[in-house]
Amino acid sequence: MILMLDSQVFSVVPEAQSWANFNKYARRVRHLSYSSFHLVQLERRTFLDIARTCPGNHDIFPNLHTLVWDHNPEFATLFMHSRVTRFMINIPEHLSPVTTACSFFPKVYDCMPNITHLDIRVDTAMASIQPETVELLSALPRLKNIVLGQYQLTSKVAECLSILPDLSVINVEGEYPRGMSEDIYDFSPSLHEGAFPALTTLIFDAQFHDAQSFLTTLATSAKLEILWVNSPEFETELGFKNLIACIVQECPNVDGLSLASFVDPQRPETSGNGERINMHTLKPLFHKKHLTSLTLVHQYPLDLNSVDLEKISLTWPSLHTLRLNAAPGHFMTSDLTLEALVPFARNCPKLRLLGLFMNAKLGLLSMSESARFQCLEALDVGLSLIDDDLWVTQILRQVFPPDRQCTVASGMVWDPRRTSARGRAVMVCLARIGQWMKVDDLLYQPNDFEMIVWN
Amino acid sequence: MGFNRQSAEVDQNTPGSLTYFHHQLASLSPDVEYIECLHFVVAWSPHSTKTNMPLLKAHRFLGIPELLHEIFSCLGDASNARNARVCAQWHEIALDSLWCHAEGLYHLFSRLSPMEEIDDRCVSLTMVPT
């Protein structure tokens, strides 16, 4: 791969007067981000010139409060000071994450002890940098919001976070695989009384039985409002059922819930319906009338029929997000048709994101029966079956809000590189995704064009 | 979408008028419709020479730095670079918006001292060993 990046150096080395003039701009900078993907880069010796000529005891950007750094961390220290409260750092694999973490983390808490928001992505297993990470987090007493990479919230890290008095958000981002799933097997932090006193949002990776034990141990789980649990393993229907029962009992204030099992399209079929999430699994959740967001991800399509969907839509009219396993690992058949949209269009006026796994080859919606969504922004169809994209487009136009654009999103939740999925399964998925993308394109094209196509 | 001058003039006496005006500004594409919008706003500003423009009350909000800051924060860099040349008050607020959020370091540090490009990196990545 050939990278053509501009690399800049000072043609005249800065002097004291240059720095005095520069302050006119520097004092205005509040948010600084620098990435190795920026087309114009500063050469290493430019950073050294900056460090060498900058007047002593002088913060280069004195009013900086947010520093986003996706480059060699060595140079980030130039811009660190005690008034920075939000810090995001990415340490990719080629920068020797373990060595870098050892030398860089102490500088973070020395220079920026007042950090309230920390987003730290290190491309390595947490086991190899755990002592340094724990030391860093322990030295940031004002932390309110922490974001870690996938599989990096280990028991030790959780124990260290549990004593922070203001910590309200723990978020484990699943966008990039970062750590190793082995690090979070047996997730069982030892919690003292009053652990996590301010925690309201918890997004973490753990097997469901570990998550269940953790929530039971956590004395402050009643304060949780948003709870997402992502399991690195396949979870059974019983696993979902037990965890849901635990959440209903221990976390009465949760209004945003996501439970995701690992999905592998090559996992062999088992005995049948007993493995599928059904109304019996979800029943305890119906006590949570205030639920506004629910996401379920499982290996098998949910075992729900149109009557069940009607009940779900009537139980939670305040839902703004509902994602019912739109992209299961077993995606060849679905019990639901496009008519599954109707109860939600009719009964959930606040719904902005709906995800369903449907067979869009079947089911005819008549104009008289259909209701319209009022504020739907995205329909997640995942790996729903589709045959005739023009017909599907016509149907969706009948139920989508008339006065705003609504996106049709499709895709799979599993990474073909990380599962045993091969050849045909991937091709089937890509073909479906392509057809749904075509539907998304057609939805808001002018009617004249559509008429030509239909004719 | 064009900037509806008539509507803004009429609405500016109603409680929602500033919001309305703000949204109109925010929805503009800076490079295409900026000139019309800027002409309209400058005509209302205390430094304008066009004293025959209607409704002097408009001066009030143009004199509130927080509102100007809010409006400028919705505009692009090119627009704010031009705003910085309108008057002394706009100069400060527009520069604040222009430099508040810095993406990359080159534009900033080229103000510190002149910079030049070196092509070491390009050569090292593209050169074929002989």
Interface residues (C-beta under 8 A of the other chain):
Chain A: I2 L3 M4 L5 D6 S7 Q8 V9 F10 S11 V12 V13 P14 E15 S18 W19 N21 F22 K24 Y25 A26 R28 V29 R30 H31 L32 S33 Y34 S35 H38 V40 Q41 L42 E43 T46 I50
Chain B: L95 D96 L98 W99 C100 H101 A102 E103 G104 L105 Y106 L108 F109 S110 R111 L112 S113 P114 M115 E116 E117 I118 D119 D120 R121 C122 L125 T126
